[in-house]
């Protein structure tokens, strides 16, 4: 039985060795290069850095990102379903109702976002 899994174990050991070697090498090289303070500062086109390195984003940015993900997931699931729907003759009614339920669940998310004013681009 070990003969069947030996190639997988060798590949796993090889992958772990490469990943571990990369991490150890980057830690060793990173410690050697971090001795100068100037190397650790942010580069602003030759000017002195101003402010913090991680600016704060408004909640509106994250809401728009979540709505994009919502639309994206909807398209990712609907496109292959629409292409293969005609081939699923036997269970086509059950599959249609499953997609209608999926779309209704997604539309609840759209409705919630609309009520919260996420789609109003003029709001700050």
C-alpha positions in Angstrom: 0.0 0.0 0.0 2.9 2.4 0.7 4.0 1.9 -2.9 0.9 3.5 -4.2 1.3 6.6 -2.0 5.1 6.9 -2.3 5.0 9.3 -5.3 2.5 11.6 -3.5 4.7 11.6 -0.3 7.8 12.4 -2.3 6.0 15.3 -4.0 4.7 16.5 -0.7 8.2 16.4 0.9 9.6 18.2 -2.1 7.0 20.9 -2.0 7.5 21.4 1.7 11.3 21.5 1.3 10.9 24.2 -1.4 8.5 26.3 0.7 10.5 25.9 3.8 13.7 26.7 2.0 12.2 29.8 0.5 11.0 31.0 3.9 14.3 30.4 5.6 16.2 32.1 2.8 14.0 35.1 2.9 14.4 35.4 6.7 18.2 35.2 6.4 18.4 37.7 3.5 15.8 39.9 5.1 17.8 40.2 8.3 20.9 41.1 6.5 19.2 43.8 4.4 17.3 45.5 7.3 20.3 47.1 8.9 19.8 50.5 7.4 16.9 52.7 8.5 16.4 54.2 5.0 15.6 50.8 3.5 12.7 50.4 5.8 11.0 53.7 4.9 8.3 54.1 2.2 9.5 55.4 -1.2 7.5 58.5 -2.3 9.2 59.4 -5.6 12.3 60.8 -3.9 10.3 62.9 -1.4 9.9 62.4 2.3 7.0 60.1 3.2 4.0 61.8 4.7 1.3 60.3 6.8 0.9 56.6 7.7 1.8 53.7 5.4 -1.8 52.4 5.6 -4.4 55.0 4.9 -7.9 54.6 6.3 -10.6 53.8 3.8 -14.3 54.7 4.3 -16.9 52.0 4.8 -18.3 52.9 1.5 -15.3 51.4 -0.2 -15.8 48.1 1.5 -19.5 48.1 0.8 -18.9 48.6 -2.9 -16.3 45.9 -2.9 -18.8 43.5 -1.3 -21.5 44.4 -3.8 -18.9 43.7 -6.6 -18.2 40.3 -5.1 -22.0 39.6 -4.9 -22.4 40.4 -8.6 -19.3 38.4 -9.5 -20.4 35.3 -7.6 -23.8 35.5 -9.2 -22.3 35.6 -12.7 -19.8 32.9 -12.0 -22.6 30.5 -11.0 -25.2 31.6 -13.6 -23.0 31.5 -16.7 -22.1 27.8 -16.7 -25.6 26.9 -15.5 -27.1 28.8 -18.5 -24.8 27.1 -20.9 -25.6 23.6 -19.7 -29.3 24.0 -18.9 -30.5 22.7 -22.3 -28.5 19.5 -21.8 -30.2 18.8 -18.4 -33.5 17.6 -19.8 -34.4 15.1 -17.2 -34.2 17.3 -14.1 -34.6 20.7 -15.8 -37.6 21.8 -13.7 -35.8 21.1 -10.4 -32.6 22.8 -11.7 -34.7 25.8 -12.8 -36.2 26.1 -9.3 -32.8 25.8 -7.7 -31.5 28.7 -9.8 -34.6 30.8 -9.1 -34.0 30.2 -5.3 -30.3 31.2 -5.8 -31.2 34.4 -7.6 -33.8 35.3 -5.0 -31.2 34.9 -2.2 -28.7 37.1 -4.2 -31.5 39.7 -4.8 -32.1 39.9 -1.1 -28.5 41.1 -0.8 -29.0 43.6 -3.6 -32.2 44.9 -1.9 -30.4 45.2 1.4 -27.6 47.2 -0.2 -30.1 49.4 -2.0 -31.9 50.2 1.2 -28.6 51.0 2.9 -27.8 53.5 0.1 -24.8 51.7 -1.3 -25.8 52.4 -4.9 -26.1 56.2 -4.3 -22.8 57.4 -5.7 -23.4 61.0 -4.6 -23.4 60.2 -0.9 -20.1 60.7 0.9 
